[in-house]
Amino acid sequence: MIRATNVLLAGTWDRAREIDCIALAHDDRHRRRIAMQGEGGTEFLLDLAEAAHLRDGDGIELESGRVVRVVAASEPVADITGDPHLLSRVAWHIGNRHVPAQILPDRIRIGRDHVLEEMVEKLGAKVSRVSAPFDPEPGAYAGEAAHGHSHGHHNHQDPAHGHRHEH
């Protein structure tokens, strides 16, 4: 089986090299090693050195140099809307719960969760339950690690309080 050992970031690769695409839901896009099949039938073994979070538009480079494009598949999500101030408050509450969220120009998108949906409705936001691609923010500390690159383990000292914490 042909191997794929490299992920090309969205917007950095030549679409003329694309031979197939693979639609994956959010939870299926964090991978290191798995047999996959594109929508056009291309079979390959994703065999990365480290787990990577595949994002919509990324390319999975095959040994041959050809590329399989990653597509964020439609899945059950909740779109949260409201005025900008309300959406800022909602974002704080969602972030405080460490829930993956996609920040769109006019709404926040989260995976379906009736408890969170009820919470944001109580805050005054409108929740629309839809099926759509879900490509949440990788997080402030993810950096390149979201694509399988690691910056290593490091410590921080808080001199004011004498506490240490690690990332």
N, C-alpha and C positions, 0 to 999 in steps of 0.2 A: 504494500500500500504506500502511496506517495506520502511523504512527510511534509509538514509545515512547521517551521521552527522560528518564524519571525512575524511580528505584528507591525504593520505599517499604519501610522497614525492617520486619521481622516484628514484629507486635504494635502497629504504629502506624497501621494503616490500617483502614478500615471494610470488613469482609468482605461487606457488602451490595453493594459495588461490584464484586465478583468476577464475571467472566463466563466464565472459563476457567482452566485450570491447565496448567503445562508441567513435565514431569518431566525433570530433567537430572542426569547423573552429576557427580561432583565436578569432574573435569577440564573439563567443559562449562559450568561455572557462572562462569568468569572471562571476561567478555565486555565488548566496547565496541560493536561494530557487526556485526550479523548478522541475516539473515532467519530468523524463527522461526514455528512453528505450534504452538498449544496442542493439548491432547488432544481438545478439543471442536471443533477446526477453525479457531479464530481465527488468522488470519495477520497478522503485523506485522513491522516492521523495528525491532529494538532499535538505537537510535541515541543512545548516551550520549556526553557530552563527554569522559569519561575511562573507562578500563576499570574495571569494578566486579566484585567477587566476590559473586555472588548466593547468598544463604543460604536454607535451607529456611524457608518461610513468608514470605519477602519478596514484595512485590508489584511487578510491572512495570506502571507507569501508562501507559496509552495516551492519545493526544491527546484522545480523547473523554471522558477522565476515568474510564473503566472500567479494571479491573485484572485482570491475569493473574497468578495466584499461582504462585510457584516451589515445586516439590516436589523434595526430594533423592531421586533415583531409586535403587533397589536396584542394587548392584554388588558384585563380588567384594571382600570385605574379610577381615581377620583380627581376631578378637576375642581379646584377651589378658586372662587372669584370673589371680589369685593373691591372696595376703594383701596388706593395705595397704602394708606395708614393701616387699615384693617389687615391687608395682606402682609404687611411688615410684622404685625402682632402675631398673625397666624404662623408666619415663618419662624418666629422666635419660639413659639410653643412646639412646633414640629421639630425644630432643631434641638430643643431642650430634651426631646425624647429620642434623639439620634435616629430619626426615621429618614430613609432615603427620600429625597425630594428633587423634582425637576422644576427649575425656576424658568418660567416662560414669560414673555413680555406682559401678558395680561392675566396670568393665573399661576397657581402652584399645582403641580401634579404629584400625587402620591399613589402608591399601591393601595388597593382596596383594603380598608380596615374600618369596620363599623364603629369602633370606639373612637378613633381619631376623627372620623367623619362627623360623629355626633358632637365631639368637642368643638370642632371649628364652626359647626352650625350654631352652637350655643354662643360662640364669640360673635356671631352675626354674619358669617360668610355663607355663600351659596356653594353647595356641593353638587356637581353633576357626575353621575356614575356612567362612565363611557368605556369603550374599548379603543385603545390608542397605543402607539409606541411609548415606552417608558425608558427614558435615558437620564437618570438622576445625576446630580452633581457628584463628582468623585470625592469631594470633601477637601477641606483646607490642608490637611496633612498628607493627602494622597500624592500630590505632585505627580512625578513621573511614575511612582509606584502603581498608579492606577493602570499603567500599561506594562507593568512587569519589571520596572527598573527600581532598584532599591537604593536609598541613600544611607542605609545602615542604621544601627541603633545608637542613640545618643541620649545623654542626660542633661537636665537643666537644674540649676541650683537657684532657689528663690532666696536671695540674701536677706530680705526683709523678714522672712518667717522661718528661715532655716530648713525649709522643706525641699525635698528632691522629687522630681517626677521624671518618668522616662517615656520616650516615644519609640 
